Amino acid sequence: MSARDDLLVFAHIGDLHLTDPQAGNARDYRALIAQLDAADGLDFVFLPGDNADNGRPEQYALVRAGLDGLRLPAHVITGDHDMEGGSLDAFYAGLGVPRLPYAVTVSGTRCLFLDLCGSGSGGPDFRLGSEQLSWLERELAGAEAEGRDCALFMHSYPADLKAEGEGARVAELVHRGPVRLVEMGHTHYNELANDGRTVYAACRSTGQIEEGPVGYAIAALDRGGVAWRFKELDRPWPFVLITAPADRRLGLHDHGRPPCHGAEGPPKNARADGTEIRAIVLGSAAITRCEYSLDGGPWQPMQAGDGDRRYRARLDGPPSASCARRIAVRALDAEGGTDEDAVEPAGPHAPPPVSKGIGSDADAVGAWPEKGLIGTQLGPNRNGRQW
């Protein structure tokens, strides 16, 4: 894949746990795929493991049938349920996906896909193994030398890794390196954690849902800033995601910071002449209007240039305008649909966080209903409750 711009946008469908073609999760999976296939603007679809509930060939045939109907590229990794049969033979034979680990550069971002559960790498009990760890180190070093941001795709938090010292080592590699976003499954609930350098994002399961309706996450990396929002399947198009400026809860040091600053001087990416609001709008119908509002003020137009997936608006006024505490963007489409997203930008009143424990959910941002974060923590991972 070659870079087409400086924006990475993908859809994350949570753990499928497919068993039978007539089961509810199989029907939901087909509906999710059909909905995503109707939208323009995505780079790929990501499946985070636990694709087949028992790792059986007939279950992978259901996964494959959905992917065969998808125009977008798909990236599929392994989970512990994929190893239930004792190997990943059925996974690779049934899906025809590349052998993990592997890396691709998409829209300028280096995307790394890991296997936490495969035989030969220490699995199925959440290990990477020495060869995969060395591969990860090399990839991160290479991306940093090239000045590329990275997105890392794995089944769970680094803290869940069980080999001695492995969790701490991976967490340190991520925290000190160029990884801006880690996308995961396994939790079964939506969760975002931010250690100030990297955002960790987990998406609600599709096959074993303990919270809320079925859906998928839309995640973006825009010039190093992270944006994330969950879309329920039954919510109609369009779908708005503000990609810049970053929300204060997802603000990263030296990444996605708006140009508001105090006596210590501006952050590295500040501009003296204002800031820019950027948003992507996904949907199946033509977008007739996209506009923004600052702190509940009047709606102002945003524009998308030829070949640009983002709608943009420049703020060139005084600091009070470019340092708004709430920025909203809404879009309307030709079929009468409308949607709105909002962020509270990072700034002197809301600096990026300092980590409480890298590589884990210690830095979870908590409930954030507007983004689809309920805060229930109902799921099978080590920090899940009442599952």
N, C-alpha and C positions, 0 to 999 in steps of 0.2 A: 504494500500500500504506500502511496506517496502522499506527502502533505498537500492539502489543498488550501489551507489557510492556517491562522494561528489559534484556532478554536477547536477543541476536542469535545464532542457531544455524543453520548451513548445512552442506551437504555439498558437497565439492569433488571432482569426477571428473576425473582427470588427462587430459592430451592424448590424444584418441581415435585420430587418424590412420586414420579409417575408409576402407576401400577396397571391400570385397566383403561381401555379406550373410552369406556362409558362412565368412568368416575368423574366427579365434579372437577377435580384439578386438571384432568385431561381436556375437558371442555373449556375450562378457563384458559389453559395454555394455548389452545387453538384460537380463542378469541383475542388473547393478548397479541399473538403473532399477527393476526389479521389486522388488528388496530395499528400496530407499529408499521406494518407494511404499507399502510395507507398514508403515512406521514412522511414529509420531506424534511431534511435537515440533520438527520442522524448519521454518525459515522459507522456504528455497528451496534449489535445486540450482544449482551454478556449474560451467560449462564454460570452461576458461581459454584457448581457442584451439587451433590445429592440430586442428580438428575433422574436416575432410576432408583426407586426406593429399595430394591433388592439387588441391583446390578445385573438384571437378567436381560438376555438379548431381545425378548419381546417388548420389554420396557424401553430399551434404547431405540427400538423401531418407532415408538411413539414420539420420542424426542426428535429423531431424524425426520419423521414425517412433517413435523412442524417447521423445522429448519428448511426443508426442501421448498416450502411455500413462501420463503422469505427472500426478498430482493436484496436486503442488506447483508453484509458480512456478519458472521456470528463467531464468537469466541467462547469456548466451553471448557471449563476446568473440572477437576475432580473433587469429590467430597467423600466422607467416610462411608456413606451408603453406596457409593459407586464401587467400593471395595468389598462389599458384603459377600460376594462370591469367591473371594480369596485372591483375585487378580483384577487387572484392568483390561483383560483381553476383550471382553464384551463391550466395554466402553469404546475402545479404539476401533474395533471391528464394526460396531453398530453405527458410530457417528462419523468415522472417516476424518477426524480432526487431527491437527498436527500433534506430534509427541511433545509432551510437556517436559521441561520448561521451554518456552520460546518467547521471542520478542519481536515486535513490529513497531514501526514508526508511523503514527497516524496523526495527520494534521499537525506535525511538528513535535508531538509528544511521544516519548519512548514508552510503549506499553509492554509490561512484563507479566507473563502468565505462569503461575507456579502450580506444582503438584504437591499437596501436603499429605496425600493419602496413598500413593502408589507403592506397590511392592518394589524392592530394590532401592527405594529412597527412604526406607524406615517406616513406611505406613503399614496398616491403615490408621495408626494412632497419632496422627498429627506431628509428623517429622518431615524435615526437608532432606536430610542426609548431606554428607560432606560435598559430594559433587555438585548438587544443586545450590548449596550455599556458596561454593566457589564461583559458580556461574553467575549467581546474583551479584556477588561482589564485583566481578568483572563488568557486568552490564551497567551497574550503577556508576562505576568509575569511568567507563566509556562515555556514558551520557553526560556526566559532570564535565568531562574534558571537552565535550562538544557544546556545552552550555544548554543542554536540553533538560526540560522538566520531564519527570517520569510519573506514570500511573502504574500501580502494582495491583495485580488481581490474584487473590488467594482465598481459600475457603473460610479462614477464621483469623482472628487477631493473632499477631506474633506471640502474645502472652499465652496462647493456647498450645503452643508447640511444646512437646513433652521430652525431647532429647535434652540431656543436661547442657545448660547454657545456651541452647539454641534460640529460645525466645528472646533473651536479653541481647544476643548478638544480632538477630534480625531487626529487633526494635532499634538498636543503635545504628545499624546500617541505614535504615529508613530515616531516622531522625536527623542524622548528620549528613545525609546525601541529598540527591535531587528529587526525591519522591514527594510529590505534593498531595497525592490522593491514593489511598488504599481502599479498594472495593472488595467486599466480603459477603459471603452467605452465612450459613450455620446458625446465626442467632435466632432466626425465624421472626424477629421483630425489627422494625426500622430503628436505626440508631446512628447518630453522628458523634464522633469524638474528635477533638482538636487539641493537639499538643503545642500549637503555636508554630510548628514547622510543617506538619502533615495532618490532613483530615482523613479519618477512618470512617468509612460509610458501610453500613450493613442494611440489607433490604429484606423486607417481610417475605416469609415463605409463600410460595404459591400453593404447595401441596399440603402443608400442615400449618394452618393459620390459627394463631392464638389471639390475634388482635386485628380488628378492623376488616374492611373489605379487601378483596383481591385487587392487585394492581402491579405497578412496576415503578422503579425510580428512573428519573432522568438526571444524569450527572454531567457536569461540564468543567473543563479547565480552560480558562480564558487568560492567556498571558500569565500563567502561574496562579491565578485566583480560582478558588473552587466554588462552584454553585451546585446545589442539589435540591430536588423536590420530588415528592412521591405523587404519582397520578393514579387515582382509582380507575379501574376498568370502566365503570359505568358513567364516569364523568365525561361529557362530550368534549370534542375539540372546540376551540383551539386550546393550547397549553403554553403558558408564558413562563420562562425562566430567566430572571435577571442574572447576567453573568459578570457584570461589573457596575458599580464597585461591589466588593465582597461584603456580605453581612458581617457584623461584629463577631458573631458566634463562629464564623468560618474564616475570619481574618488571619492571615499568616504573616509572620515577620518578613518584611521586604517583598511581600507578594500580595497583590490585590488591595493595597492601601490607598485610600483617597488622599487628596493633597491637603487635607486639614492638618495643621501642625501648630505646636506651641513654640516656646522660646528655644527649645532644643534644635529647631530647624526641621525642614521637611524630610519625610522618609525618601528612600532612594528613587521611587517612581513618581514622586510628586511633580506636578506641573504648575508653574506660576500662573498660567493663564486659565486655570479652571480644571474641571474634570470631565469625564465622559461617562454617560450611562449607556450600557450595552445590554441587549436582551435578545434571546432567540425565541421565536414563536413557532411551535409545531402544530400541524393540523392537516386536514384533508381538503379544505376549501381555501380559496384565495383570501388573504388577509386584507381587509379594506381600510383598517385604521390601527395604528399602534401609537400610544401616547404615554406620557409620564406625568407624575404629580409629586411635588416636594412638600412634605409635612402637611398633607391634606389640602394643598393649594390647587389652583386651576390646572386643568389638564393641558399639556403642551405636546405638539406632534413630535414623533420620532421618524427617522427615515432609514431605509435600507438601500444601499447602493447596489449596482449591478454585480452579481456574483458574490455578494456578501450575505451570509446567513443571519447576520445580526442587524437588528434595528438599533440606531444610535441617536444620541442627543448630546451636544456639547453644552456644558455649563460654564460660561465665561464671566459670570457676574461676581459680586463680592463674596468673601468667604462664607457669609451667612447662607448664600445660595448653594455653593458647592460643598458645604458641610452640613447638609440637611440630616436630621436625625431619622427620617423615614423617607424612602423613595419607593414609589409604587409605579408599576407599569401594567397597563391593560391593553388588550387587543380584541378586535372584533373581526369576524369573518363574514364572507358573502352569504352564508346560510343563517346568519343571525346569532351565531355563537359568540360568547365572550368569556374572557378569563383574565385574572389579575394575579400578579406576584408582587411581593414587597420585600425590601431589605432595610435593615438598620445599619448604616455603614460604620465601619471601624473608624476611629479618629481619636482625638485627645480625650473625649468623654467615654470612649469604649476601645481601649487598645487591645491588640491581639493577646490571647491568653498565654500564661506560663504553665508548662506541663506539671501535672500531679503524678504522672507515671506513664512513660512513653510505651507505645506498643500495646496498649490495653484500653479498656473502657473507663479507666480512671478519669479521663478527660472528656467524658460524655457531656454533651451540651444540655441533656435533659429533654423534657417535653417541649415541643415546638409544633403545635397543631397546624399552623399555616403551611408547614412544609411536610406534613404527614407523620410527624413524630409524636406518638401518643404517650410514650414513656412508661409502658406497662412492663417491659422486660420479661415477657412470657415466652420462654423458649428453652432449648436443650443445652445451650452452651454453659460454661462453668459459672457464669453470673446470672443465668436465667432464674426466674422466680415462678413458683407455683405451676410448673409445667407438668 
